[in-house]
Amino acid sequence: MRDHQHPFLPYTPSRPSEAELLRRGHELFGMLDQRRSVRWFSSDPVPREAIEIAVRIASTAPSGAHQQPWTFVATNDADVKRRVREAAEEEERRFYHHRQVPQWHAALARLETDEHKEFLETVPWLVAVFAQKSSVLPGGGRQKNYYVSESVGIACGLFITALHTMGLATLTHTPNPMAFLSEVFGRPATERPYILFPVGYPALDCEVPDLRRKALDEVLVFHGQEVASAPK
């Protein structure tokens, strides 16, 4: 036994066979490879519990010093969604029509996006994620958080995975700047807006750009000692 100054627990998850390990991995990839970002949503209601489950799953993410520096703020209030849409479209108009970023505009061309964000009112839920720059201590003081962007990013990835697994769709919406989200949702100065997720079912006439994901050999490099290939 190791000597610890803080509480520790045994961690002994079951270890699958190699065949089962690979089966699980292929099955998960097959499901997640169907995931797409959506801009045409149905207004059909989504139960509040689905949002709660997705945030529970997101909160299983690892984080710097286990500080879990994220706040998920969910709303299905029509007036709040309208305010978010109006503010987001104002920022998007500046981006598409006034900001001189031709390479960025060119990169987005194949997605055919513009400043119109009707989906922000159509979806049953908006979930804004805020990154906590510091945490409140039990005595009321504050403690700086570490690896905040990395931690919140991982949690958001799990949130997206949870939504897709349950049969829902979303979009990683990041109007720039996003300070209006702090005002609309009444968040403290110790938090900064990180991302906005519209959450719902895809519309019956939903379409997505015809894109391809990079092949494995474009994103994976085995370095160093030769790695044996899997048996065929």
Backbone hydrogen bonds in HBPLUS format (Angstrom, degrees):
<---DONOR---> <-ACCEPTOR-->    atom                        ^
c    i                          cat <-CA-CA->   ^        H-A-AA   ^      H-
h    n   atom  resd res      DA  || num        DHA   H-A  angle D-A-AA Bond
n    s   type  num  typ     dist DA aas  dist angle  dist       angle   num
A0021-LEU N   A0017-SER O   2.82 MM   4  6.02 161.1  1.85 155.9 161.7     1
A0022-LEU N   A0018-GLU O   3.03 MM   4  6.22 164.9  2.05 150.6 153.4     2
A0023-ARG N   A0019-ALA O   2.93 MM   4  6.11 153.5  2.00 143.3 151.6     3
A0024-ARG N   A0020-GLU O   2.93 MM   4  6.11 165.6  1.95 154.3 156.9     4
A0025-GLY N   A0021-LEU O   3.10 MM   4  6.35 157.8  2.15 144.0 150.4     5
A0026-HIS N   A0022-LEU O   2.89 MM   4  6.11 168.6  1.90 158.3 160.0     6
A0027-GLU N   A0023-ARG O   2.93 MM   4  6.05 158.0  1.98 149.4 156.0     7
A0028-LEU N   A0024-ARG O   2.93 MM   4  6.13 160.6  1.97 150.2 155.1     8
A0029-PHE N   A0025-GLY O   2.94 MM   4  6.16 163.2  1.96 151.4 156.3     9
A0030-GLY N   A0026-HIS O   2.89 MM   4  6.05 160.7  1.93 146.8 152.3    10
A0031-MET N   A0027-GLU O   3.15 MM   4  6.43 150.2  2.25 144.1 151.0    11
A0032-LEU N   A0028-LEU O   2.91 MM   4  6.14 174.4  1.92 159.7 161.0    12
A0033-ASP N   A0029-PHE O   2.77 MM   4  5.71 145.2  1.89 153.0 160.5    13
A0034-GLN N   A0031-MET O   3.15 MM   3  5.67 157.6  2.20 110.1 117.0    14
A0035-ARG N   A0032-LEU O   2.99 MM   3  5.23 160.5  2.02 108.3 114.7    15
A0038-VAL N   A0170-THR O   3.17 MM 132  5.87 163.2  2.20 137.9 143.1    16
A0203-ALA N   A0040-TRP O   2.98 MM 163  5.54 169.9  1.99 124.2 123.4    17
A0042-SER N   A0201-TYR O   2.80 MM 159  5.45 170.2  1.81 155.9 156.6    18
A0050-ALA N   A0047-PRO O   2.98 MM   3  5.55 141.3  2.13 112.5 122.2    19
A0051-ILE N   A0048-ARG O   3.02 MM   3  5.37 123.8  2.35 105.6 118.9    20
A0052-GLU N   A0048-ARG O   3.09 MM   4  6.48 158.7  2.13 150.7 157.2    21
A0053-ILE N   A0049-GLU O   2.84 MM   4  6.07 159.6  1.88 151.5 156.2    22
A0054-ALA N   A0050-ALA O   3.03 MM   4  6.20 163.3  2.06 144.7 149.2    23
A0055-VAL N   A0051-ILE O   2.97 MM   4  6.20 154.9  2.04 150.5 157.0    24
A0056-ARG N   A0052-GLU O   2.92 MM   4  6.15 152.7  2.00 147.1 155.0    25
A0057-ILE N   A0053-ILE O   2.93 MM   4  6.23 157.5  1.98 152.3 158.2    26
A0058-ALA N   A0054-ALA O   2.89 MM   4  6.14 156.6  1.94 142.6 149.6    27
A0059-SER N   A0055-VAL O   2.92 MM   4  6.06 146.5  2.03 143.0 151.6    28
A0060-THR N   A0057-ILE O   3.03 MM   3  5.40 163.8  2.06 112.2 116.3    29
A0061-ALA N   A0058-ALA O   3.12 MM   3  5.83 159.5  2.16 119.3 122.9    30
A0066-HIS N   A0063-SER O   2.96 MM   3  4.87 161.8  1.99 126.4 122.0    31
A0067-GLN N   A0064-GLY O   3.09 MM   3  6.06 150.6  2.18 128.2 131.3    32
A0070-TRP N   A0068-GLN O   2.85 MM   2  5.78 140.7  2.01 101.5  93.3    33
A0132-GLN N   A0069-PRO O   2.89 MM  63  4.78 173.5  1.89 127.0 129.2    34
A0071-THR N   A0130-PHE O   2.93 MM  59  5.08 143.8  2.07 145.7 151.9    35
A0130-PHE N   A0071-THR O   2.83 MM  59  5.08 161.4  1.86 149.4 155.8    36
A0073-VAL N   A0128-ALA O   2.78 MM  55  5.13 169.9  1.79 157.8 161.3    37
A0128-ALA N   A0073-VAL O   2.81 MM  55  5.13 155.0  1.87 156.2 152.2    38
A0075-THR N   A0126-LEU O   2.89 MM  51  5.44 149.9  1.98 154.3 163.4    39
A0126-LEU N   A0075-THR O   2.97 MM  51  5.44 157.0  2.03 155.1 162.6    40
A0081-LYS N   A0077-ASP O   2.97 MM   4  6.23 164.7  2.00 157.8 162.4    41
A0082-ARG N   A0078-ALA O   2.97 MM   4  6.17 150.5  2.06 142.6 150.7    42
A0083-ARG N   A0079-ASP O   3.01 MM   4  6.29 158.9  2.05 148.5 153.4    43
A0084-VAL N   A0080-VAL O   2.94 MM   4  6.22 159.5  1.98 153.6 159.3    44
A0085-ARG N   A0081-LYS O   2.93 MM   4  6.14 162.9  1.96 148.2 152.9    45
A0086-GLU N   A0082-ARG O   2.94 MM   4  6.17 167.2  1.96 155.3 158.3    46
A0087-ALA N   A0083-ARG O   3.06 MM   4  6.21 166.2  2.08 150.0 153.6    47
A0088-ALA N   A0084-VAL O   2.84 MM   4  5.94 161.9  1.87 153.9 159.7    48
A0089-GLU N   A0085-ARG O   2.86 MM   4  5.97 165.0  1.88 155.4 159.1    49
A0090-GLU N   A0086-GLU O   3.11 MM   4  6.26 145.5  2.24 138.7 147.7    50
A0091-GLU N   A0087-ALA O   3.20 MM   4  6.53 158.2  2.25 147.7 152.0    51
A0092-GLU N   A0088-ALA O   2.87 MM   4  6.12 155.1  1.94 148.6 156.8    52
A0093-ARG N   A0089-GLU O   2.87 MM   4  5.98 149.0  1.97 143.6 150.3    53
A0094-ARG N   A0090-GLU O   3.39 MM   4  6.68 153.9  2.46 139.9 145.6    54
A0095-PHE N   A0091-GLU O   3.11 MM   4  6.46 153.9  2.18 144.0 151.4    55
A0096-TYR N   A0092-GLU O   2.86 MM   4  6.09 171.0  1.87 160.3 160.8    56
A0097-HIS N   A0093-ARG O   2.96 MM   4  5.74 148.7  2.05 143.6 151.1    57
A0098-HIS N   A0094-ARG O   2.90 MM   4  4.94 145.9  2.01 129.8 136.1    58
A0099-ARG N   A0094-ARG O   2.87 MM   5  6.12 136.4  2.06 160.5 165.2    59
A0101-VAL N   A0099-ARG O   3.13 MM   2  5.84 125.5  2.44 105.5  90.4    60
A0104-TRP N   A0101-VAL O   3.06 MM   3  5.46 119.2  2.45 109.3 123.7    61
A0105-HIS N   A0101-VAL O   3.00 MM   4  6.28 165.4  2.02 159.9 164.7    62
A0106-ALA N   A0102-PRO O   2.86 MM   4  6.00 155.2  1.92 145.4 152.4    63
A0107-ALA N   A0103-GLN O   2.93 MM   4  6.15 151.7  2.01 142.9 150.3    64
A0108-LEU N   A0104-TRP O   3.15 MM   4  6.42 142.2  2.30 145.6 155.0    65
A0108-LEU N   A0105-HIS O   3.21 MM   3  5.25 128.5  2.49  95.0 107.9    66
A0109-ALA N   A0106-ALA O   3.17 MM   3  5.12 149.4  2.27  99.1 108.2    67
A0111-LEU N   A0108-LEU O   2.91 MM   3  5.44 149.5  2.00 116.4 126.2    68
A0112-GLU N   A0109-ALA O   2.99 MM   3  5.25 151.0  2.08 108.0 117.0    69
A0120-LEU N   A0117-LYS O   3.05 MM   3  5.86 161.0  2.09 122.1 126.9    70
A0121-GLU N   A0118-GLU O   2.93 MM   3  5.77 160.9  1.97 125.5 130.8    71
A0122-THR N   A0118-GLU O   3.13 MM   4  6.37 151.4  2.22 143.1 151.3    72
A0123-VAL N   A0119-PHE O   3.08 MM   4  5.84 176.7  2.08 146.3 146.6    73
A0125-TRP N   A0199-VAL O   3.40 MM  74  5.20 151.9  2.48 158.4 157.6    74
A0199-VAL N   A0125-TRP O   2.90 MM  74  5.20 169.0  1.91 151.7 150.2    75
A0127-VAL N   A0197-PHE O   2.76 MM  70  4.98 159.7  1.80 145.8 152.8    76
A0197-PHE N   A0127-VAL O   2.74 MM  70  4.98 171.2  1.75 146.8 149.4    77
A0129-VAL N   A0195-ILE O   2.87 MM  66  5.35 175.4  1.87 163.2 164.3    78
A0194-TYR N   A0129-VAL O   2.81 MM  65  5.52 157.3  1.86 163.6 158.3    79
A0195-ILE N   A0129-VAL O   3.38 MM  66  5.35 155.0  2.44 136.0 138.7    80
A0131-ALA N   A0192-ARG O   2.84 MM  61  5.31 161.4  1.87 160.6 157.7    81
A0192-ARG N   A0131-ALA O   2.93 MM  61  5.31 152.3  2.01 140.7 149.0    82
A0133-LYS N   A0190-THR O   2.76 MM  57  5.45 156.5  1.81 167.2 175.5    83
A0145-ASN N   A0133-LYS O   3.10 MM  12  5.63 169.1  2.11 136.9 133.4    84
A0135-SER N   A0143-GLN O   2.78 MM   8  5.21 159.3  1.82 149.3 154.1    85
A0143-GLN N   A0135-SER O   2.85 MM   8  5.21 152.3  1.93 146.5 155.4    86
A0137-LEU N   A0141-GLY O   2.72 MM   4  5.13 172.7  1.72 142.2 144.8    87
A0140-GLY N   A0137-LEU O   2.85 MM   3  5.27 163.8  1.88 120.5 125.5    88
A0151-SER N   A0147-TYR O   2.99 MM   4  6.03 160.9  2.02 146.6 152.6    89
A0152-VAL N   A0148-VAL O   2.90 MM   4  6.06 172.3  1.90 162.5 164.1    90
A0153-GLY N   A0149-SER O   2.92 MM   4  5.92 154.1  1.99 143.8 151.6    91
A0154-ILE N   A0150-GLU O   3.09 MM   4  6.35 155.9  2.15 148.0 153.0    92
A0155-ALA N   A0151-SER O   3.11 MM   4  6.40 161.5  2.14 148.8 153.8    93
A0156-CYS N   A0152-VAL O   2.90 MM   4  6.14 153.7  1.97 149.3 156.5    94
A0157-GLY N   A0153-GLY O   3.02 MM   4  6.29 149.5  2.11 143.8 151.9    95
A0158-LEU N   A0154-ILE O   3.10 MM   4  6.46 154.7  2.17 150.5 156.4    96
A0159-PHE N   A0155-ALA O   2.95 MM   4  6.21 146.0  2.07 142.6 152.8    97
A0160-ILE N   A0156-CYS O   2.96 MM   4  6.25 159.6  2.01 152.5 156.1    98
A0161-THR N   A0157-GLY O   3.04 MM   4  6.28 159.7  2.08 144.9 150.8    99
A0162-ALA N   A0158-LEU O   2.86 MM   4  6.04 154.5  1.92 146.1 152.8   100
A0163-LEU N   A0159-PHE O   3.01 MM   4  6.29 162.4  2.04 152.1 156.2   101
A0164-HIS N   A0160-ILE O   3.05 MM   4  6.30 168.7  2.06 154.9 157.5   102
A0165-THR N   A0161-THR O   2.93 MM   4  6.06 159.8  1.97 148.6 154.7   103
A0166-MET N   A0162-ALA O   3.04 MM   4  6.28 147.3  2.15 147.1 155.0   104
A0168-LEU N   A0163-LEU O   2.85 MM   5  5.03 160.8  1.89 152.0 145.4   105
A0167-GLY N   A0164-HIS O   2.98 MM   3  5.04 149.4  2.08 101.6 111.5   106
A0169-ALA N   A0200-GLY O   2.76 MM  31  5.60 164.3  1.78 169.5 174.2   107
A0200-GLY N   A0169-ALA O   3.24 MM  31  5.60 163.1  2.27 150.2 154.0   108
A0173-HIS N   A0196-LEU O   3.03 MM  23  5.10 149.9  2.12 161.1 159.1   109
A0196-LEU N   A0173-HIS O   2.98 MM  23  5.10 150.9  2.06 152.7 159.7   110
A0181-LEU N   A0178-MET O   2.94 MM   3  5.81 157.5  1.99 126.9 132.1   111
A0182-SER N   A0179-ALA O   3.04 MM   3  5.56 132.9  2.27 111.5 122.3   112
A0184-VAL N   A0180-PHE O   2.89 MM   4  6.15 171.8  1.89 158.5 160.4   113
A0185-PHE N   A0181-LEU O   2.98 MM   4  5.92 164.1  2.00 146.2 150.7   114
A0186-GLY N   A0182-SER O   2.90 MM   4  5.58 107.5  2.44 128.4 142.5   115
A0187-ARG N   A0182-SER O   2.95 MM   5  4.92 150.8  2.04 136.8 144.6   116
A0186-GLY N   A0183-GLU O   3.29 MM   3  5.04 153.0  2.37  95.6 103.5   117
A0191-GLU N   A0188-PRO O   3.11 MM   3  5.77 165.2  2.13 119.9 122.8   118
A0206-CYS N   A0203-ALA O   2.99 MM   3  4.86 155.1  2.05 113.7 112.0   119
A0211-LEU N   A0209-PRO O   3.04 MM   2  5.71 117.3  2.44 110.6  94.0   120
A0218-GLU N   A0215-ALA O   2.87 MM   3  5.33 156.3  1.93 114.7 122.6   121
A0219-VAL N   A0216-LEU O   3.07 MM   3  5.42 154.6  2.13 110.2 117.8   122
A0220-LEU N   A0216-LEU O   2.91 MM   4  5.82 132.5  2.14 159.0 171.9   123
